[in-house]
């Protein structure tokens, strides 16, 4: 089974054959490269499903994905698709202990950019959650997050506003000592 074909078609809210593709990768690690290459499909639905598949593979075998971190941070981060961006935040969080200092900084840059510029509610919520988690040990990140959390606290989407308020409870308001 070719992964790109297996991940195409059907309803956009459906996983389609994602679970089957993940099972094939978990049974045959070299096929991870084929899955990764599906990020570059012209089909938006394939890219959506490869993001879900990569998250599942990373959860099961994070070390398998380490060789792909640089590509995720360069080539995949450049894909203008919400599902790719919010999945990257999840992947970075799953791989946080395996990131080099440079990769950690690049992951922060990508997620901060998404939080500052993206309008998709899932991208915002995922970025808030992962950056908030990372800010627990990074005072500079916490300071950077404060004004963004204040901005998003007024978002019309309840989930975004609620997550921004939770983040402010964690990192403090800008006028707090």
ROLUM-258904 format. One line per field, with one value per atom (N, C-alpha, C): residue in three letters; x, y, z; residue number from 1. Coordinates in steps of 0.02 Angstrom, whole numbers, padded with zeros to 5 digits. Layout:
<tiros>
aa <- (ala, ...)
xx <- (X, ...)
yy <- (Y, ...)
zz <- (Z, ...)
i <- (NUM, ...)
</tiros>
This chain:
<tiros>
aa <- (unk, unk, unk, unk, unk, unk, unk, unk, unk, unk, unk, unk, unk, unk, unk, unk, unk, unk, unk, unk, unk, unk, unk, unk, unk, unk, unk, unk, unk, unk, unk, unk, unk, unk, unk, unk, unk, unk, unk, unk, unk, unk, unk, unk, unk, unk, unk, unk, unk, unk, unk, unk, unk, unk, unk, unk, unk, unk, unk, unk, unk, unk, unk, unk, unk, unk, unk, unk, unk, unk, unk, unk, unk, unk, unk, unk, unk, unk, unk, unk, unk, unk, unk, unk, unk, unk, unk, unk, unk, unk, unk, unk, unk, unk, unk, unk, unk, unk, unk, unk, unk, unk, unk, unk, unk, unk, unk, unk, unk, unk, unk, unk, unk, unk, unk, unk, unk, unk, unk, unk, unk, unk, unk, unk, unk, unk, unk, unk, unk, unk, unk, unk, unk, unk, unk, unk, unk, unk, unk, unk, unk, unk, unk, unk, unk, unk, unk, unk, unk, unk, unk, unk, unk, unk, unk, unk, unk, unk, unk, unk, unk, unk, unk, unk, unk, unk, unk, unk, unk, unk, unk, unk, unk, unk, unk, unk, unk, unk, unk, unk, unk, unk, unk, unk, unk, unk, unk, unk, unk, unk, unk, unk, unk, unk, unk, unk, unk, unk, unk, unk, unk, unk, unk, unk, unk, unk, unk, unk, unk, unk, unk, unk, unk, unk, unk, unk, unk, unk, unk, unk, unk, unk, unk, unk, unk, unk, unk, unk, unk, unk, unk, unk, unk, unk, unk, unk, unk, unk, unk, unk, unk, unk, unk, unk, unk, unk, unk, unk, unk, unk, unk, unk, unk, unk, unk, unk, unk, unk, unk, unk, unk, unk, unk, unk, unk, unk, unk, unk, unk, unk, unk, unk, unk, unk, unk, unk, unk, unk, unk, unk, unk, unk, unk, unk, unk, unk, unk, unk, unk, unk, unk, unk, unk, unk, unk, unk, unk, unk, unk, unk, unk, unk, unk, unk, unk, unk, unk, unk, unk, unk, unk, unk, unk, unk, unk, unk, unk, unk, unk, unk, unk, unk, unk, unk, unk, unk, unk, unk, unk, unk, unk, unk, unk, unk, unk, unk, unk, unk, unk, unk, unk, unk, unk, unk, unk, unk, unk, unk, unk, unk, unk, unk, unk, unk, unk, unk, unk, unk, unk, unk, unk, unk, unk, unk, unk, unk, unk, unk, unk, unk, unk, unk, unk, unk, unk, unk, unk, unk, unk, unk, unk, unk, unk, unk, unk, unk, unk, unk, unk, unk, unk, unk, unk, unk, unk, unk, unk, unk, unk, unk, unk, unk, unk, unk, unk, unk, unk, unk, unk, unk, unk, unk, unk, unk, unk, unk, unk, unk, unk, unk, unk, unk, unk, unk, unk, unk, unk, unk, unk, unk, unk, unk, unk, unk, unk, unk, unk, unk, unk, unk, unk, unk, unk, unk, unk, unk, unk, unk, unk, unk, unk, unk, unk, unk, unk, unk, unk, unk, unk, unk, unk, unk, unk, unk, unk, unk, unk, unk, unk, unk, unk, unk, unk, unk, unk, unk, unk, unk, unk, unk, unk, unk, unk, unk, unk, unk, unk, unk, unk, unk, unk, unk, unk, unk, unk, unk, unk, unk, unk, unk, unk, unk, unk, unk, unk, unk, unk, unk, unk, unk, unk, unk, unk, unk, unk, unk, unk, unk, unk, unk, unk, unk, unk, unk, unk, unk, unk, unk, unk, unk, unk)
xx <- (00042, 00000, 00045, 00032, 00067, 00033, 00071, 00041, 00002, 00030, -00006, -00075, -00079, -00145, -00190, -00161, -00200, -00228, -00191, -00212, -00258, -00271, -00313, -00386, -00428, -00499, -00540, -00604, -00649, -00664, -00699, -00719, -00661, -00656, -00599, -00599, -00655, -00657, -00644, -00631, -00619, -00544, -00525, -00455, -00437, -00488, -00475, -00434, -00380, -00336, -00276, -00281, -00224, -00200, -00245, -00225, -00190, -00215, -00184, -00113, -00105, -00039, 00008, -00016, 00026, 00046, 00000, 00016, 00071, 00068, 00119, 00187, 00188, 00252, 00279, 00235, 00258, 00285, 00260, 00284, 00347, 00362, 00417, 00446, 00490, 00516, 00542, 00575, 00599, 00543, 00481, 00425, 00408, 00439, 00428, 00448, 00500, 00521, 00466, 00433, 00377, 00321, 00306, 00255, 00275, 00336, 00360, 00354, 00370, 00367, 00295, 00246, 00176, 00160, 00202, 00192, 00195, 00228, 00239, 00191, 00138, 00085, 00049, 00025, -00015, -00086, -00103, -00170, -00172, -00211, -00217, -00241, -00285, -00311, -00256, -00213, -00156, -00112, -00098, -00056, -00089, -00154, -00190, -00180, -00189, -00185, -00113, -00064, 00005, 00023, -00005, 00008, -00018, -00078, -00106, -00064, -00043, -00002, 00066, 00098, 00162, 00156, 00102, 00091, 00086, 00050, 00042, 00109, 00147, 00212, 00259, 00259, 00302, 00285, 00221, 00200, 00226, 00222, 00244, 00320, 00354, 00427, 00459, 00464, 00493, 00563, 00603, 00671, 00671, 00620, 00616, 00609, 00579, 00564, 00620, 00667, 00722, 00758, 00774, 00809, 00768, 00704, 00661, 00650, 00678, 00665, 00685, 00744, 00766, 00720, 00699, 00652, 00584, 00561, 00498, 00503, 00560, 00569, 00583, 00604, 00616, 00562, 00562, 00516, 00443, 00429, 00360, 00332, 00373, 00350, 00331, 00356, 00339, 00274, 00242, 00179, 00123, 00088, 00035, -00030, -00035, -00094, -00100, -00158, -00168, -00152, -00174, -00162, -00087, -00049, 00024, 00052, 00030, 00058, 00041, -00022, -00038, -00007, 00000, 00033, 00107, 00139, 00209, 00219, 00174, 00179, 00176, 00130, 00125, 00187, 00214, 00274, 00333, 00340, 00395, 00389, 00328, 00319, 00336, 00315, 00332, 00407, 00442, 00514, 00557, 00528, 00564, 00629, 00630, 00690, 00742, 00724, 00770, 00794, 00770, 00790, 00858, 00900, 00963, 00946, 00992, 00977, 00954, 00985, 00965, 00895, 00879, 00813, 00760, 00778, 00732, 00716, 00767, 00757, 00714, 00727, 00687, 00615, 00604, 00536, 00500, 00535, 00505, 00488, 00533, 00521, 00458, 00451, 00394, 00330, 00329, 00267, 00250, 00301, 00288, 00261, 00289, 00264, 00190, 00175, 00106, 00059, 00080, 00038, 00027, 00078, 00074, 00037, 00037, 00011, -00046, -00056, -00106, -00175, -00227, -00295, -00335, -00308, -00344, -00348, -00408, -00418, -00379, -00370, -00332, -00258, -00232, -00162, -00150, -00196, -00188, -00192, -00242, -00249, -00190, -00167, -00111, -00047, -00037, 00023, 00021, -00037, -00045, -00026, -00053, -00041, 00032, 00062, 00132, 00179, 00169, 00213, 00203, 00142, 00130, 00166, 00165, 00200, 00275, 00302, 00374, 00392, 00346, 00359, 00367, 00346, 00354, 00427, 00472, 00543, 00582, 00546, 00578, 00546, 00577, 00548, 00544, 00592, 00590, 00530, 00516, 00458, 00394, 00391, 00332, 00320, 00373, 00366, 00341, 00366, 00345, 00271, 00249, 00181, 00129, 00146, 00096, 00055, 00086, 00045, 00004, 00029, -00009, -00069, -00060, -00116, -00169, -00147, -00195, -00235, -00201, -00234, -00285, -00266, -00310, -00364, -00355, -00406, -00472, -00468, -00527, -00553, -00526, -00546, -00619, -00655, -00726, -00738, -00687, -00694, -00680, -00729, -00726, -00665, -00647, -00590, -00525, -00517, -00456, -00452, -00507, -00508, -00497, -00527, -00519, -00447, -00416, -00346, -00300, -00315, -00274, -00280, -00340, -00348, -00310, -00313, -00275, -00200, -00178, -00107, -00089, -00133, -00120, -00118, -00160, -00158, -00091, -00062, 00002, 00061, 00063, 00122, 00113, 00052, 00040, 00023, -00012, -00029, 00031, 00033, 00090, 00103, 00049, 00059, 00074, 00078, 00094, 00169, 00187, 00258, 00295)
yy <- (-00059, 00000, 00062, 00107, 00171, 00219, 00250, 00291, 00351, 00386, 00445, 00427, 00373, 00350, 00328, 00294, 00269, 00326, 00382, 00438, 00487, 00476, 00522, 00500, 00545, 00529, 00528, 00528, 00525, 00594, 00594, 00656, 00686, 00752, 00785, 00777, 00760, 00749, 00676, 00635, 00564, 00550, 00502, 00480, 00438, 00416, 00374, 00313, 00301, 00244, 00261, 00316, 00339, 00286, 00255, 00205, 00146, 00125, 00070, 00089, 00150, 00174, 00175, 00200, 00201, 00130, 00084, 00015, -00013, 00005, -00018, 00012, 00076, 00107, 00076, 00066, 00036, -00035, -00069, -00137, -00137, -00080, -00077, -00006, 00008, 00076, 00111, 00078, 00114, 00148, 00127, 00158, 00227, 00245, 00312, 00365, 00353, 00401, 00412, 00359, 00365, 00407, 00394, 00434, 00507, 00521, 00590, 00625, 00591, 00622, 00641, 00611, 00629, 00700, 00731, 00801, 00846, 00822, 00863, 00847, 00811, 00796, 00861, 00867, 00925, 00921, 00863, 00851, 00872, 00923, 00948, 00894, 00851, 00797, 00748, 00732, 00688, 00721, 00786, 00821, 00822, 00829, 00827, 00759, 00707, 00639, 00619, 00642, 00626, 00660, 00718, 00750, 00707, 00681, 00637, 00574, 00546, 00485, 00498, 00554, 00570, 00578, 00608, 00615, 00546, 00501, 00433, 00395, 00401, 00368, 00398, 00463, 00497, 00476, 00470, 00448, 00377, 00333, 00264, 00256, 00293, 00286, 00354, 00396, 00463, 00462, 00413, 00410, 00400, 00369, 00360, 00426, 00475, 00539, 00589, 00577, 00624, 00642, 00595, 00614, 00661, 00669, 00711, 00781, 00794, 00857, 00917, 00915, 00972, 00983, 00930, 00937, 00962, 00938, 00964, 01039, 01060, 01130, 01175, 01147, 01189, 01178, 01122, 01109, 01105, 01067, 01057, 01120, 01155, 01217, 01270, 01264, 01312, 01297, 01242, 01224, 01265, 01302, 01346, 01307, 01268, 01227, 01220, 01236, 01236, 01169, 01114, 01049, 01034, 01058, 01048, 01088, 01150, 01194, 01171, 01152, 01131, 01064, 01020, 00956, 00966, 01014, 01027, 01044, 01084, 01101, 01038, 00993, 00930, 00887, 00884, 00845, 00874, 00939, 00971, 00955, 00955, 00940, 00866, 00822, 00751, 00738, 00780, 00770, 00818, 00857, 00911, 00887, 00829, 00804, 00778, 00776, 00750, 00806, 00867, 00923, 00949, 00964, 00998, 01069, 01106, 01175, 01217, 01207, 01244, 01224, 01160, 01137, 01162, 01165, 01192, 01265, 01303, 01374, 01381, 01339, 01342, 01322, 01272, 01252, 01311, 01345, 01404, 01458, 01470, 01521, 01504, 01441, 01420, 01428, 01404, 01408, 01480, 01520, 01591, 01627, 01613, 01642, 01624, 01560, 01538, 01571, 01578, 01610, 01684, 01716, 01788, 01803, 01756, 01774, 01730, 01672, 01626, 01643, 01626, 01640, 01575, 01518, 01456, 01440, 01422, 01412, 01352, 01300, 01242, 01259, 01295, 01316, 01359, 01407, 01450, 01411, 01368, 01329, 01283, 01249, 01204, 01242, 01298, 01340, 01366, 01389, 01414, 01359, 01300, 01245, 01223, 01214, 01191, 01246, 01307, 01361, 01373, 01368, 01376, 01323, 01262, 01207, 01221, 01243, 01258, 01319, 01365, 01426, 01413, 01355, 01339, 01338, 01327, 01326, 01379, 01428, 01478, 01546, 01586, 01651, 01699, 01695, 01739, 01722, 01658, 01637, 01659, 01651, 01674, 01748, 01788, 01860, 01874, 01836, 01846, 01827, 01777, 01752, 01800, 01838, 01879, 01924, 01967, 02010, 01972, 01916, 01876, 01844, 01822, 01793, 01846, 01906, 01961, 01974, 01976, 01987, 01932, 01871, 01814, 01802, 01831, 01826, 01857, 01905, 01937, 01905, 01849, 01815, 01794, 01801, 01783, 01707, 01668, 01596, 01576, 01544, 01528, 01487, 01438, 01395, 01434, 01478, 01519, 01566, 01600, 01646, 01609, 01551, 01513, 01489, 01464, 01442, 01501, 01559, 01619, 01639, 01636, 01652, 01604, 01540, 01490, 01504, 01524, 01540, 01601, 01651, 01710, 01692, 01645, 01622, 01590, 01558, 01524, 01574, 01617, 01660, 01729, 01746, 01812, 01864, 01913, 01969, 02015, 02051, 02096, 02146, 02168, 02218, 02187, 02120, 02085, 02091, 02092, 02095, 02031)
zz <- (00000, 00000, 00000, -00046, -00048, 00001, 00044, 00097, 00071, 00021, -00004, -00029, -00065, -00090, -00033, 00016, 00073, 00115, 00118, 00160, 00123, 00060, 00022, 00022, 00001, -00008, 00055, 00045, 00102, 00131, 00186, 00219, 00257, 00257, 00289, 00365, 00395, 00468, 00486, 00436, 00447, 00450, 00490, 00491, 00430, 00394, 00336, 00356, 00321, 00335, 00379, 00416, 00456, 00505, 00540, 00590, 00557, 00499, 00463, 00440, 00416, 00396, 00456, 00512, 00573, 00592, 00589, 00606, 00560, 00495, 00448, 00465, 00483, 00501, 00566, 00614, 00678, 00668, 00617, 00602, 00558, 00527, 00479, 00480, 00528, 00539, 00476, 00429, 00370, 00330, 00340, 00304, 00332, 00388, 00416, 00365, 00327, 00275, 00224, 00203, 00156, 00187, 00250, 00284, 00287, 00307, 00311, 00244, 00190, 00123, 00104, 00136, 00122, 00144, 00187, 00205, 00143, 00091, 00032, -00025, -00007, -00055, -00073, -00134, -00151, -00121, -00094, -00066, 00007, 00021, 00090, 00139, 00116, 00159, 00177, 00130, 00145, 00198, 00191, 00240, 00309, 00311, 00375, 00408, 00370, 00398, 00414, 00375, 00392, 00458, 00471, 00536, 00593, 00585, 00637, 00644, 00588, 00590, 00623, 00607, 00638, 00713, 00735, 00807, 00840, 00809, 00836, 00837, 00783, 00780, 00832, 00839, 00888, 00959, 00973, 01039, 01054, 01004, 01013, 01014, 00970, 00962, 00949, 00999, 00987, 00957, 00974, 00947, 00871, 00844, 00772, 00735, 00768, 00735, 00743, 00789, 00800, 00736, 00691, 00629, 00584, 00597, 00556, 00586, 00644, 00678, 00634, 00606, 00565, 00505, 00473, 00417, 00439, 00497, 00524, 00536, 00561, 00579, 00519, 00465, 00406, 00354, 00322, 00267, 00289, 00340, 00361, 00394, 00432, 00465, 00413, 00353, 00300, 00264, 00281, 00250, 00282, 00241, 00266, 00272, 00325, 00339, 00414, 00441, 00513, 00545, 00515, 00546, 00552, 00504, 00508, 00566, 00573, 00624, 00695, 00706, 00775, 00791, 00741, 00754, 00768, 00736, 00751, 00825, 00852, 00924, 00966, 00949, 00986, 00978, 00917, 00905, 00944, 00943, 00980, 01054, 01080, 01150, 01165, 01121, 01131, 01126, 01088, 01076, 01117, 01161, 01195, 01227, 01256, 01289, 01240, 01177, 01126, 01078, 01089, 01046, 01067, 01018, 01032, 01055, 01085, 01103, 01043, 00984, 00925, 00902, 00906, 00887, 00936, 00999, 01049, 01034, 01018, 01001, 00938, 00888, 00826, 00840, 00882, 00901, 00934, 00978, 01011, 00959, 00912, 00860, 00820, 00801, 00761, 00800, 00862, 00901, 00920, 00935, 00951, 00889, 00831, 00769, 00759, 00769, 00759, 00809, 00871, 00921, 00904, 00879, 00864, 00799, 00751, 00685, 00660, 00687, 00660, 00688, 00650, 00672, 00684, 00666, 00676, 00750, 00773, 00845, 00872, 00832, 00857, 00861, 00812, 00814, 00876, 00888, 00946, 01011, 01018, 01080, 01092, 01041, 01049, 01065, 01032, 01045, 01117, 01139, 01208, 01257, 01247, 01294, 01296, 01238, 01237, 01262, 01237, 01260, 01335, 01359, 01431, 01471, 01447, 01481, 01482, 01426, 01422, 01464, 01471, 01510, 01584, 01608, 01679, 01700, 01652, 01667, 01628, 01599, 01557, 01569, 01613, 01631, 01571, 01526, 01467, 01423, 01416, 01377, 01412, 01477, 01514, 01503, 01504, 01493, 01422, 01374, 01304, 01297, 01332, 01326, 01354, 01406, 01441, 01394, 01354, 01311, 01259, 01237, 01189, 01222, 01284, 01321, 01335, 01350, 01362, 01298, 01242, 01178, 01164, 01175, 01159, 01211, 01269, 01321, 01298, 01252, 01225, 01161, 01142, 01080, 01085, 01030, 01029, 01035, 01019, 01025, 01098, 01128, 01199, 01218, 01178, 01196, 01195, 01147, 01143, 01204, 01217, 01274, 01340, 01348, 01409, 01418, 01365, 01370, 01383, 01355, 01368, 01441, 01469, 01540, 01585, 01568, 01606, 01602, 01543, 01535, 01578, 01579, 01622, 01695, 01715, 01785, 01800, 01751, 01760, 01758, 01707, 01698, 01729, 01749, 01779, 01727, 01748, 01704, 01695, 01639, 01627, 01682, 01716, 01769, 01836, 01839, 01902, 01915, 01978, 01995, 01977)
i <- (1, 1, 1, 2, 2, 2, 3, 3, 3, 4, 4, 4, 5, 5, 5, 6, 6, 6, 7, 7, 7, 8, 8, 8, 9, 9, 9, 10, 10, 10, 11, 11, 11, 12, 12, 12, 13, 13, 13, 14, 14, 14, 15, 15, 15, 16, 16, 16, 17, 17, 17, 18, 18, 18, 19, 19, 19, 20, 20, 20, 21, 21, 21, 22, 22, 22, 23, 23, 23, 24, 24, 24, 25, 25, 25, 26, 26, 26, 27, 27, 27, 28, 28, 28, 29, 29, 29, 30, 30, 30, 31, 31, 31, 32, 32, 32, 33, 33, 33, 34, 34, 34, 35, 35, 35, 36, 36, 36, 37, 37, 37, 38, 38, 38, 39, 39, 39, 40, 40, 40, 41, 41, 41, 42, 42, 42, 43, 43, 43, 44, 44, 44, 45, 45, 45, 46, 46, 46, 47, 47, 47, 48, 48, 48, 49, 49, 49, 50, 50, 50, 51, 51, 51, 52, 52, 52, 53, 53, 53, 54, 54, 54, 55, 55, 55, 56, 56, 56, 57, 57, 57, 58, 58, 58, 59, 59, 59, 60, 60, 60, 61, 61, 61, 62, 62, 62, 63, 63, 63, 64, 64, 64, 65, 65, 65, 66, 66, 66, 67, 67, 67, 68, 68, 68, 69, 69, 69, 70, 70, 70, 71, 71, 71, 72, 72, 72, 73, 73, 73, 74, 74, 74, 75, 75, 75, 76, 76, 76, 77, 77, 77, 78, 78, 78, 79, 79, 79, 80, 80, 80, 81, 81, 81, 82, 82, 82, 83, 83, 83, 84, 84, 84, 85, 85, 85, 86, 86, 86, 87, 87, 87, 88, 88, 88, 89, 89, 89, 90, 90, 90, 91, 91, 91, 92, 92, 92, 93, 93, 93, 94, 94, 94, 95, 95, 95, 96, 96, 96, 97, 97, 97, 98, 98, 98, 99, 99, 99, 100, 100, 100, 101, 101, 101, 102, 102, 102, 103, 103, 103, 104, 104, 104, 105, 105, 105, 106, 106, 106, 107, 107, 107, 108, 108, 108, 109, 109, 109, 110, 110, 110, 111, 111, 111, 112, 112, 112, 113, 113, 113, 114, 114, 114, 115, 115, 115, 116, 116, 116, 117, 117, 117, 118, 118, 118, 119, 119, 119, 120, 120, 120, 121, 121, 121, 122, 122, 122, 123, 123, 123, 124, 124, 124, 125, 125, 125, 126, 126, 126, 127, 127, 127, 128, 128, 128, 129, 129, 129, 130, 130, 130, 131, 131, 131, 132, 132, 132, 133, 133, 133, 134, 134, 134, 135, 135, 135, 136, 136, 136, 137, 137, 137, 138, 138, 138, 139, 139, 139, 140, 140, 140, 141, 141, 141, 142, 142, 142, 143, 143, 143, 144, 144, 144, 145, 145, 145, 146, 146, 146, 147, 147, 147, 148, 148, 148, 149, 149, 149, 150, 150, 150, 151, 151, 151, 152, 152, 152, 153, 153, 153, 154, 154, 154, 155, 155, 155, 156, 156, 156, 157, 157, 157, 158, 158, 158, 159, 159, 159, 160, 160, 160, 161, 161, 161, 162, 162, 162, 163, 163, 163, 164, 164, 164, 165, 165, 165, 166, 166, 166, 167, 167, 167, 168, 168, 168, 169, 169, 169, 170, 170, 170, 171, 171, 171, 172, 172, 172, 173, 173, 173, 174, 174, 174, 175, 175, 175, 176, 176, 176, 177, 177, 177)
</tiros>
